[in-house]
């Protein structure tokens, strides 16, 4: 199993759980809010089902695509200030 991305939480604790290299991680999502909660000890209660994610959400930190820090800061500033 080599799952990577958001899947239904096989432990039924949360709506979704992030899988990396086939293993459940501490990242979970409920009602669109992401936080951390370690996977419970024990077997899955159901098979994980893949959840489609927007392409930008699946970018890895080791991707070759670089981000200009000035552009990122300016983008953040204009969004947080209402575009002024």
JOZIZI-V701671 format. One record per pair of residues at least 6 apart in sequence whose C-alpha atoms are under 8 Angstrom apart, sorted by the first residue. I is the first residue (numbers start at 1). J is the second residue. D is the distance in Angstrom with one decimal. If there is no record, write none. Layout:
BEGIN
I/J/D ; I/J/D
END
This chain:
BEGIN
1/21/7.6 ; 1/22/5.0 ; 2/20/7.5 ; 2/21/4.8 ; 2/22/4.0 ; 2/23/7.8 ; 3/19/5.9 ; 3/20/6.2 ; 3/21/5.6 ; 3/22/4.3 ; 3/23/7.3 ; 4/18/7.4 ; 4/19/5.1 ; 4/20/4.7 ; 4/21/5.8 ; 4/22/6.5 ; 5/18/5.4 ; 5/19/5.4 ; 5/20/6.7 ; 5/50/7.6 ; 5/51/7.7 ; 5/53/7.8 ; 5/58/6.9 ; 6/16/6.2 ; 6/17/5.7 ; 6/18/4.5 ; 6/19/6.2 ; 6/50/6.2 ; 6/51/5.4 ; 6/52/7.4 ; 6/53/7.2 ; 7/16/5.4 ; 7/17/5.5 ; 7/18/6.2 ; 7/19/6.8 ; 7/48/5.6 ; 7/49/5.2 ; 7/50/4.4 ; 7/51/5.1 ; 8/14/7.9 ; 8/15/5.9 ; 8/16/4.4 ; 8/17/6.0 ; 8/48/5.2 ; 8/49/5.2 ; 8/50/6.6 ; 8/51/6.8 ; 9/15/5.8 ; 9/16/4.7 ; 9/17/4.9 ; 9/48/6.2 ; 10/44/5.1 ; 10/45/5.7 ; 10/46/5.0 ; 10/47/5.7 ; 10/48/5.0 ; 11/39/7.8 ; 11/40/7.3 ; 11/43/7.7 ; 11/44/5.3 ; 11/45/5.3 ; 11/46/6.9 ; 12/45/6.9 ; 12/46/7.8 ; 14/28/6.6 ; 14/29/6.6 ; 14/30/6.0 ; 15/28/7.6 ; 15/29/6.1 ; 15/30/5.2 ; 15/31/7.6 ; 16/28/5.6 ; 16/29/5.1 ; 16/30/6.7 ; 16/51/8.0 ; 17/24/6.6 ; 17/25/6.9 ; 17/26/7.5 ; 17/27/5.9 ; 17/28/4.4 ; 17/29/6.3 ; 18/24/6.0 ; 18/25/5.7 ; 18/26/7.4 ; 18/27/5.4 ; 18/28/6.2 ; 19/25/5.7 ; 24/39/6.7 ; 25/38/6.8 ; 25/39/6.6 ; 26/36/5.0 ; 26/37/4.9 ; 26/38/4.3 ; 26/39/6.1 ; 27/34/6.8 ; 27/35/5.8 ; 27/36/4.6 ; 27/37/6.3 ; 27/38/7.6 ; 28/34/5.7 ; 28/35/5.6 ; 28/36/5.8 ; 28/37/6.5 ; 29/35/6.4 ; 77/83/8.0 ; 78/84/6.1
END
